Protein backbone atom coordinates (compact mmCIF):
# COMPACT_ATOMS: atom_id res chain seq x y z
CA UNK A 1 0.00 0.00 0.00
CA UNK A 2 2.74 2.44 -1.07
CA UNK A 3 0.27 5.06 -2.30
CA UNK A 4 -3.16 4.19 -0.93
CA UNK A 5 -6.40 5.87 -1.84
CA UNK A 6 -7.30 8.00 1.15
CA UNK A 7 -10.52 9.40 2.58
CA UNK A 8 -10.29 12.31 5.02
CA UNK A 9 -13.22 13.17 7.27
CA UNK A 10 -13.34 16.52 9.07
CA UNK A 11 -11.76 19.64 7.61
CA UNK A 12 -11.57 22.02 10.55
CA UNK A 13 -8.50 23.83 11.88
CA UNK A 14 -6.49 20.62 11.93
CA UNK A 15 -8.10 18.39 9.33
CA UNK A 16 -7.91 20.93 6.52
CA UNK A 17 -4.16 21.29 6.89
CA UNK A 18 -3.63 17.56 7.22
CA UNK A 19 -5.64 16.75 4.10
CA UNK A 20 -3.75 19.40 2.16
CA UNK A 21 -0.45 17.78 3.19
CA UNK A 22 -1.64 14.45 1.82
CA UNK A 23 -2.62 16.07 -1.47
CA UNK A 24 0.77 17.78 -1.66
CA UNK A 25 2.49 14.43 -1.19
CA UNK A 26 0.64 13.02 -4.20
CA UNK A 27 -1.99 10.88 -2.53
CA UNK A 28 -5.43 10.54 -4.10
CA UNK A 29 -7.70 12.04 -1.44
CA UNK A 30 -11.47 12.15 -1.07
CA UNK A 31 -12.75 14.53 1.59
CA UNK A 32 -15.95 14.99 3.53
CA UNK A 33 -17.01 17.70 5.94
CA UNK A 34 -20.42 18.28 7.49
CA UNK A 35 -20.12 21.95 6.45
CA UNK A 36 -19.57 21.59 2.67
CA UNK A 37 -17.97 25.03 2.25
CA UNK A 38 -14.89 23.86 4.14
CA UNK A 39 -14.23 21.29 1.43
CA UNK A 40 -14.05 23.86 -1.37
CA UNK A 41 -10.38 24.85 -0.88
CA UNK A 42 -9.42 21.16 -0.88
CA UNK A 43 -11.39 20.57 -4.06
CA UNK A 44 -9.45 23.39 -5.68
CA UNK A 45 -6.25 21.65 -4.58
CA UNK A 46 -7.28 18.38 -6.24
CA UNK A 47 -9.38 16.49 -3.71
CA UNK A 48 -12.59 14.73 -4.62
CA UNK A 49 -15.48 15.90 -2.44
CA UNK A 50 -17.96 13.32 -1.14
CA UNK A 51 -21.50 13.94 0.03
CA UNK A 52 -21.24 11.69 3.10
CA UNK A 53 -18.68 9.89 5.20
CA UNK A 54 -19.87 6.61 3.71
CA UNK A 55 -19.35 7.88 0.18
CA UNK A 56 -15.89 9.17 1.05
CA UNK A 57 -14.83 5.84 2.55
CA UNK A 58 -16.08 3.80 -0.41
CA UNK A 59 -13.04 2.67 -2.39
CA UNK A 60 -10.54 4.09 0.09
CA UNK A 61 -7.82 1.90 1.56
CA UNK A 62 -7.17 4.32 4.43
CA UNK A 63 -9.78 6.52 6.13
CA UNK A 64 -8.69 9.37 8.43
CA UNK A 65 -10.94 11.30 10.80
CA UNK A 66 -10.19 14.54 12.65
CA UNK A 67 -13.20 15.93 14.52
CA UNK A 68 -14.04 17.69 17.77
CA UNK A 69 -15.21 15.04 20.23
CA UNK A 70 -16.71 11.60 20.84
CA UNK A 71 -20.14 12.59 19.53
CA UNK A 72 -18.76 13.97 16.28
CA UNK A 73 -16.53 10.92 15.81
CA UNK A 74 -19.41 8.53 16.45
CA UNK A 75 -21.55 10.36 13.89
CA UNK A 76 -18.73 10.24 11.34
CA UNK A 77 -18.07 6.51 11.65
CA UNK A 78 -21.34 4.80 12.58
CA UNK A 79 -24.82 4.59 11.12
CA UNK A 80 -26.06 4.09 7.55
CA UNK A 81 -24.17 7.16 6.27
CA UNK A 82 -21.07 6.55 8.41
CA UNK A 83 -17.66 5.68 7.09
CA UNK A 84 -17.68 2.10 8.38
CA UNK A 85 -20.74 1.36 6.26
CA UNK A 86 -18.75 2.33 3.17
CA UNK A 87 -15.33 0.99 4.12
CA UNK A 88 -13.92 -2.00 2.28
CA UNK A 89 -12.77 -5.11 4.11
CA UNK A 90 -9.09 -4.71 4.90
CA UNK A 91 -9.23 -0.91 5.02
CA UNK A 92 -7.35 0.87 7.79
CA UNK A 93 -9.46 3.35 9.76
CA UNK A 94 -7.41 6.04 11.52
CA UNK A 95 -8.94 8.22 14.22
CA UNK A 96 -6.78 11.30 14.86
CA UNK A 97 -9.19 13.19 17.13
CA UNK A 98 -8.76 13.67 20.89
CA UNK A 99 -11.31 11.23 22.30
CA UNK A 100 -12.07 9.00 25.26
CA UNK A 101 -10.35 5.63 25.39
CA UNK A 102 -13.70 3.88 25.78
CA UNK A 103 -15.04 5.29 22.52
CA UNK A 104 -11.81 4.49 20.65
CA UNK A 105 -12.03 0.89 21.81
CA UNK A 106 -15.70 0.71 20.79
CA UNK A 107 -14.76 2.10 17.39
CA UNK A 108 -12.06 -0.56 17.00
CA UNK A 109 -14.63 -3.27 17.73
CA UNK A 110 -17.00 -1.84 15.12
CA UNK A 111 -14.16 -1.70 12.59
CA UNK A 112 -13.18 -5.31 13.30
CA UNK A 113 -16.78 -6.45 12.86
CA UNK A 114 -16.69 -4.84 9.40
CA UNK A 115 -13.38 -6.53 8.52
CA UNK A 116 -11.29 -3.38 8.88
CA UNK A 117 -8.38 -2.36 11.12
CA UNK A 118 -8.54 0.62 13.46
CA UNK A 119 -5.58 2.75 14.53
CA UNK A 120 -5.97 5.54 17.07
CA UNK A 121 -3.51 8.28 16.10
CA UNK A 122 -4.19 11.55 17.90
CA UNK A 123 -1.65 14.29 17.35
CA UNK A 124 0.27 16.91 19.24
CA UNK A 125 0.58 20.27 17.53
CA UNK A 126 -2.03 22.76 16.42
CA UNK A 127 -3.12 24.56 13.27
CA UNK A 128 0.32 25.76 12.19
CA UNK A 129 1.94 22.37 12.69
CA UNK A 130 -0.85 20.67 10.74
CA UNK A 131 -0.28 23.00 7.78
CA UNK A 132 3.50 22.53 7.93
CA UNK A 133 3.47 18.73 8.29
CA UNK A 134 5.06 18.92 11.76
CA UNK A 135 2.54 16.96 13.83
CA UNK A 136 3.50 14.17 16.22
CA UNK A 137 1.31 11.06 16.01
CA UNK A 138 0.61 9.04 19.17
CA UNK A 139 -0.63 5.69 17.92
CA UNK A 140 -2.28 2.58 19.27
CA UNK A 141 -3.29 -0.56 17.44
CA UNK A 142 -1.88 -3.30 15.25
CA UNK A 143 1.78 -2.69 14.38
CA UNK A 144 1.48 -4.19 10.90
CA UNK A 145 -1.50 -1.98 10.06
CA UNK A 146 0.44 1.01 11.32
CA UNK A 147 3.28 0.27 8.92
CA UNK A 148 0.91 0.26 5.94
CA UNK A 149 -0.18 3.82 6.70
CA UNK A 150 3.20 5.19 7.78
CA UNK A 151 3.85 6.95 4.42
CA UNK A 152 0.64 8.94 4.87
CA UNK A 153 1.50 9.76 8.48
CA UNK A 154 4.97 10.86 7.42
CA UNK A 155 3.42 13.29 4.94
CA UNK A 156 1.52 14.96 7.78
CA UNK A 157 3.95 14.73 10.67
CA UNK A 158 7.51 14.67 11.89
CA UNK A 159 7.19 11.69 14.25
CA UNK A 160 5.11 8.55 14.75
CA UNK A 161 5.20 6.86 18.16
CA UNK A 162 3.60 3.43 18.55
CA UNK A 163 2.53 3.10 22.19
CA UNK A 164 0.82 -0.29 22.24
CA UNK A 165 -2.70 -1.66 21.75
CA UNK A 166 -5.77 0.25 20.66
CA UNK A 167 -6.50 3.18 22.95
CA UNK A 168 -2.87 3.78 23.93
CA UNK A 169 -2.56 6.83 21.71
CA UNK A 170 -5.84 8.25 22.98
CA UNK A 171 -4.72 7.78 26.59
CA UNK A 172 -1.36 9.52 26.23
CA UNK A 173 -2.99 12.37 24.27
CA UNK A 174 -5.36 13.03 27.16
CA UNK A 175 -2.43 13.06 29.59
CA UNK A 176 -0.62 15.49 27.28
CA UNK A 177 -3.62 17.81 27.02
CA UNK A 178 -4.25 17.65 30.75
CA UNK A 179 -0.76 19.04 31.32
CA UNK A 180 -1.18 21.61 28.54
CA UNK A 181 -4.52 22.81 29.88
CA UNK A 182 -3.16 23.29 33.38
CA UNK A 183 -0.20 25.23 31.96
CA UNK A 184 -2.49 27.51 29.95
CA UNK A 185 -4.84 28.20 32.86
CA UNK A 186 -1.93 28.92 35.20
CA UNK A 187 -0.34 31.22 32.62
CA UNK A 188 -3.62 33.13 32.27
CA UNK A 189 -3.81 33.69 36.00
CA UNK A 190 -0.16 34.77 36.11
CA UNK A 191 -0.62 37.27 33.26
CA UNK A 192 -3.76 38.70 34.87
CA UNK A 193 -1.90 38.99 38.19
CA UNK A 194 1.04 40.77 36.58
CA UNK A 195 -1.35 43.23 34.93
CA UNK A 196 -2.72 44.17 38.37
CA UNK A 197 0.73 45.14 39.66
CA UNK A 198 3.35 47.79 38.97
CA UNK A 199 5.58 45.29 37.17
CA UNK A 200 6.46 45.93 33.55
CA UNK A 201 4.43 43.21 31.86
CA UNK A 202 6.76 42.67 28.91
CA UNK A 203 9.80 42.39 31.17
CA UNK A 204 8.06 40.02 33.58
CA UNK A 205 6.74 37.75 30.81
CA UNK A 206 10.13 37.68 29.10
CA UNK A 207 11.78 36.59 32.35
CA UNK A 208 9.20 33.87 33.06
CA UNK A 209 9.34 32.60 29.48
CA UNK A 210 13.10 32.08 29.71
CA UNK A 211 13.04 30.63 33.22
CA UNK A 212 12.51 27.04 34.35
CA UNK A 213 8.73 27.55 34.22
CA UNK A 214 8.78 28.69 30.59
CA UNK A 215 7.42 25.63 28.79
CA UNK A 216 6.77 25.87 25.04
CA UNK A 217 3.03 26.12 25.63
CA UNK A 218 3.54 28.82 28.27
CA UNK A 219 5.69 30.89 25.91
CA UNK A 220 3.20 30.56 23.06
CA UNK A 221 0.04 31.42 24.97
CA UNK A 222 1.65 34.19 27.02
CA UNK A 223 2.66 35.94 23.80
CA UNK A 224 -0.85 35.59 22.41
CA UNK A 225 -2.43 36.83 25.64
CA UNK A 226 -0.25 39.95 25.61
CA UNK A 227 -0.68 40.84 21.93
CA UNK A 228 -3.62 40.01 22.25
CA UNK A 229 -4.31 37.61 19.37
CA UNK A 230 -7.12 35.12 19.84
CA UNK A 231 -7.37 33.87 16.25
CA UNK A 232 -7.96 30.18 16.89
CA UNK A 233 -5.07 27.77 16.59
CA UNK A 234 -6.71 25.54 19.22
CA UNK A 235 -10.31 26.25 20.20
CA UNK A 236 -10.75 27.19 23.85
CA UNK A 237 -13.89 25.06 24.17
CA UNK A 238 -11.97 21.97 23.03
CA UNK A 239 -9.41 22.36 25.80
CA UNK A 240 -12.27 22.41 28.32
CA UNK A 241 -13.56 19.22 26.69
CA UNK A 242 -10.14 17.58 26.83
CA UNK A 243 -9.70 18.40 30.52
CA UNK A 244 -13.07 16.78 31.20
CA UNK A 245 -12.15 13.67 29.22
CA UNK A 246 -8.79 13.48 31.00
CA UNK A 247 -10.40 13.71 34.44
CA UNK A 248 -12.81 10.92 33.57
CA UNK A 249 -10.05 8.69 32.23
CA UNK A 250 -7.82 9.26 35.27
CA UNK A 251 -10.73 8.44 37.59
CA UNK A 252 -10.95 5.00 35.98
CA UNK A 253 -7.37 4.41 37.12
CA UNK A 254 -8.16 5.67 40.61
CA UNK A 255 -6.38 8.99 40.11
CA UNK A 256 -8.05 12.31 40.88
CA UNK A 257 -6.83 15.20 38.72
CA UNK A 258 -7.41 18.08 41.14
CA UNK A 259 -5.44 20.54 39.02
CA UNK A 260 -7.41 19.56 35.91
CA UNK A 261 -10.67 20.36 37.69
CA UNK A 262 -9.39 23.79 38.69
CA UNK A 263 -8.07 24.50 35.19
CA UNK A 264 -11.33 23.37 33.61
CA UNK A 265 -13.21 25.82 35.83
CA UNK A 266 -11.07 28.64 34.42
CA UNK A 267 -11.87 27.52 30.89
CA UNK A 268 -15.58 27.12 31.63
CA UNK A 269 -15.72 30.70 32.91
CA UNK A 270 -14.17 31.85 29.64
CA UNK A 271 -16.73 29.87 27.66
CA UNK A 272 -19.55 31.42 29.71
CA UNK A 273 -18.08 34.84 28.87
CA UNK A 274 -18.36 34.09 25.14
CA UNK A 275 -14.78 33.05 24.32
CA UNK A 276 -15.32 29.37 23.48
CA UNK A 277 -14.68 29.71 19.74
CA UNK A 278 -11.53 31.77 20.22
CA UNK A 279 -8.01 30.48 20.71
CA UNK A 280 -7.41 28.83 24.07
CA UNK A 281 -5.20 31.78 25.07
CA UNK A 282 -8.42 33.85 25.38
CA UNK A 283 -8.93 32.08 28.70
CA UNK A 284 -7.18 35.12 30.19
CA UNK A 285 -9.93 37.55 29.20
CA UNK A 286 -12.42 37.00 32.08
CA UNK A 287 -9.53 37.31 34.55
CA UNK A 288 -8.42 40.74 33.41
CA UNK A 289 -9.29 43.93 35.27
CA UNK A 290 -11.91 45.91 33.36
C-alpha positions in Angstrom: 0.0 0.0 0.0 2.7 2.4 -1.1 0.3 5.1 -2.3 -3.2 4.2 -0.9 -6.4 5.9 -1.8 -7.3 8.0 1.1 -10.5 9.4 2.6 -10.3 12.3 5.0 -13.2 13.2 7.3 -13.3 16.5 9.1 -11.8 19.6 7.6 -11.6 22.0 10.6 -8.5 23.8 11.9 -6.5 20.6 11.9 -8.1 18.4 9.3 -7.9 20.9 6.5 -4.2 21.3 6.9 -3.6 17.6 7.2 -5.6 16.8 4.1 -3.7 19.4 2.2 -0.4 17.8 3.2 -1.6 14.5 1.8 -2.6 16.1 -1.5 0.8 17.8 -1.7 2.5 14.4 -1.2 0.6 13.0 -4.2 -2.0 10.9 -2.5 -5.4 10.5 -4.1 -7.7 12.0 -1.4 -11.5 12.2 -1.1 -12.8 14.5 1.6 -15.9 15.0 3.5 -17.0 17.7 5.9 -20.4 18.3 7.5 -20.1 21.9 6.4 -19.6 21.6 2.7 -18.0 25.0 2.2 -14.9 23.9 4.1 -14.2 21.3 1.4 -14.1 23.9 -1.4 -10.4 24.8 -0.9 -9.4 21.2 -0.9 -11.4 20.6 -4.1 -9.5 23.4 -5.7 -6.3 21.7 -4.6 -7.3 18.4 -6.2 -9.4 16.5 -3.7 -12.6 14.7 -4.6 -15.5 15.9 -2.4 -18.0 13.3 -1.1 -21.5 13.9 0.0 -21.2 11.7 3.1 -18.7 9.9 5.2 -19.9 6.6 3.7 -19.4 7.9 0.2 -15.9 9.2 1.1 -14.8 5.8 2.6 -16.1 3.8 -0.4 -13.0 2.7 -2.4 -10.5 4.1 0.1 -7.8 1.9 1.6 -7.2 4.3 4.4 -9.8 6.5 6.1 -8.7 9.4 8.4 -10.9 11.3 10.8 -10.2 14.5 12.7 -13.2 15.9 14.5 -14.0 17.7 17.8 -15.2 15.0 20.2 -16.7 11.6 20.8 -20.1 12.6 19.5 -18.8 14.0 16.3 -16.5 10.9 15.8 -19.4 8.5 16.4 -21.6 10.4 13.9 -18.7 10.2 11.3 -18.1 6.5 11.6 -21.3 4.8 12.6 -24.8 4.6 11.1 -26.1 4.1 7.5 -24.2 7.2 6.3 -21.1 6.6 8.4 -17.7 5.7 7.1 -17.7 2.1 8.4 -20.7 1.4 6.3 -18.8 2.3 3.2 -15.3 1.0 4.1 -13.9 -2.0 2.3 -12.8 -5.1 4.1 -9.1 -4.7 4.9 -9.2 -0.9 5.0 -7.3 0.9 7.8 -9.5 3.4 9.8 -7.4 6.0 11.5 -8.9 8.2 14.2 -6.8 11.3 14.9 -9.2 13.2 17.1 -8.8 13.7 20.9 -11.3 11.2 22.3 -12.1 9.0 25.3 -10.4 5.6 25.4 -13.7 3.9 25.8 -15.0 5.3 22.5 -11.8 4.5 20.6 -12.0 0.9 21.8 -15.7 0.7 20.8 -14.8 2.1 17.4 -12.1 -0.6 17.0 -14.6 -3.3 17.7 -17.0 -1.8 15.1 -14.2 -1.7 12.6 -13.2 -5.3 13.3 -16.8 -6.4 12.9 -16.7 -4.8 9.4 -13.4 -6.5 8.5 -11.3 -3.4 8.9 -8.4 -2.4 11.1 -8.5 0.6 13.5 -5.6 2.7 14.5 -6.0 5.5 17.1 -3.5 8.3 16.1 -4.2 11.6 17.9 -1.6 14.3 17.4 0.3 16.9 19.2 0.6 20.3 17.5 -2.0 22.8 16.4 -3.1 24.6 13.3 0.3 25.8 12.2 1.9 22.4 12.7 -0.8 20.7 10.7 -0.3 23.0 7.8 3.5 22.5 7.9 3.5 18.7 8.3 5.1 18.9 11.8 2.5 17.0 13.8 3.5 14.2 16.2 1.3 11.1 16.0 0.6 9.0 19.2 -0.6 5.7 17.9 -2.3 2.6 19.3 -3.3 -0.6 17.4 -1.9 -3.3 15.2 1.8 -2.7 14.4 1.5 -4.2 10.9 -1.5 -2.0 10.1 0.4 1.0 11.3 3.3 0.3 8.9 0.9 0.3 5.9 -0.2 3.8 6.7 3.2 5.2 7.8 3.9 6.9 4.4 0.6 8.9 4.9 1.5 9.8 8.5 5.0 10.9 7.4 3.4 13.3 4.9 1.5 15.0 7.8 4.0 14.7 10.7 7.5 14.7 11.9 7.2 11.7 14.3 5.1 8.6 14.8 5.2 6.9 18.2 3.6 3.4 18.5 2.5 3.1 22.2 0.8 -0.3 22.2 -2.7 -1.7 21.7 -5.8 0.3 20.7 -6.5 3.2 23.0 -2.9 3.8 23.9 -2.6 6.8 21.7 -5.8 8.2 23.0 -4.7 7.8 26.6 -1.4 9.5 26.2 -3.0 12.4 24.3 -5.4 13.0 27.2 -2.4 13.1 29.6 -0.6 15.5 27.3 -3.6 17.8 27.0 -4.3 17.6 30.8 -0.8 19.0 31.3 -1.2 21.6 28.5 -4.5 22.8 29.9 -3.2 23.3 33.4 -0.2 25.2 32.0 -2.5 27.5 30.0 -4.8 28.2 32.9 -1.9 28.9 35.2 -0.3 31.2 32.6 -3.6 33.1 32.3 -3.8 33.7 36.0 -0.2 34.8 36.1 -0.6 37.3 33.3 -3.8 38.7 34.9 -1.9 39.0 38.2 1.0 40.8 36.6 -1.4 43.2 34.9 -2.7 44.2 38.4 0.7 45.1 39.7 3.3 47.8 39.0 5.6 45.3 37.2 6.5 45.9 33.5 4.4 43.2 31.9 6.8 42.7 28.9 9.8 42.4 31.2 8.1 40.0 33.6 6.7 37.7 30.8 10.1 37.7 29.1 11.8 36.6 32.3 9.2 33.9 33.1 9.3 32.6 29.5 13.1 32.1 29.7 13.0 30.6 33.2 12.5 27.0 34.3 8.7 27.6 34.2 8.8 28.7 30.6 7.4 25.6 28.8 6.8 25.9 25.0 3.0 26.1 25.6 3.5 28.8 28.3 5.7 30.9 25.9 3.2 30.6 23.1 0.0 31.4 25.0 1.7 34.2 27.0 2.7 35.9 23.8 -0.8 35.6 22.4 -2.4 36.8 25.6 -0.3 39.9 25.6 -0.7 40.8 21.9 -3.6 40.0 22.3 -4.3 37.6 19.4 -7.1 35.1 19.8 -7.4 33.9 16.2 -8.0 30.2 16.9 -5.1 27.8 16.6 -6.7 25.5 19.2 -10.3 26.3 20.2 -10.7 27.2 23.9 -13.9 25.1 24.2 -12.0 22.0 23.0 -9.4 22.4 25.8 -12.3 22.4 28.3 -13.6 19.2 26.7 -10.1 17.6 26.8 -9.7 18.4 30.5 -13.1 16.8 31.2 -12.1 13.7 29.2 -8.8 13.5 31.0 -10.4 13.7 34.4 -12.8 10.9 33.6 -10.1 8.7 32.2 -7.8 9.3 35.3 -10.7 8.4 37.6 -10.9 5.0 36.0 -7.4 4.4 37.1 -8.2 5.7 40.6 -6.4 9.0 40.1 -8.1 12.3 40.9 -6.8 15.2 38.7 -7.4 18.1 41.1 -5.4 20.5 39.0 -7.4 19.6 35.9 -10.7 20.4 37.7 -9.4 23.8 38.7 -8.1 24.5 35.2 -11.3 23.4 33.6 -13.2 25.8 35.8 -11.1 28.6 34.4 -11.9 27.5 30.9 -15.6 27.1 31.6 -15.7 30.7 32.9 -14.2 31.9 29.6 -16.7 29.9 27.7 -19.5 31.4 29.7 -18.1 34.8 28.9 -18.4 34.1 25.1 -14.8 33.1 24.3 -15.3 29.4 23.5 -14.7 29.7 19.7 -11.5 31.8 20.2 -8.0 30.5 20.7 -7.4 28.8 24.1 -5.2 31.8 25.1 -8.4 33.8 25.4 -8.9 32.1 28.7 -7.2 35.1 30.2 -9.9 37.5 29.2 -12.4 37.0 32.1 -9.5 37.3 34.6 -8.4 40.7 33.4 -9.3 43.9 35.3 -11.9 45.9 33.4 
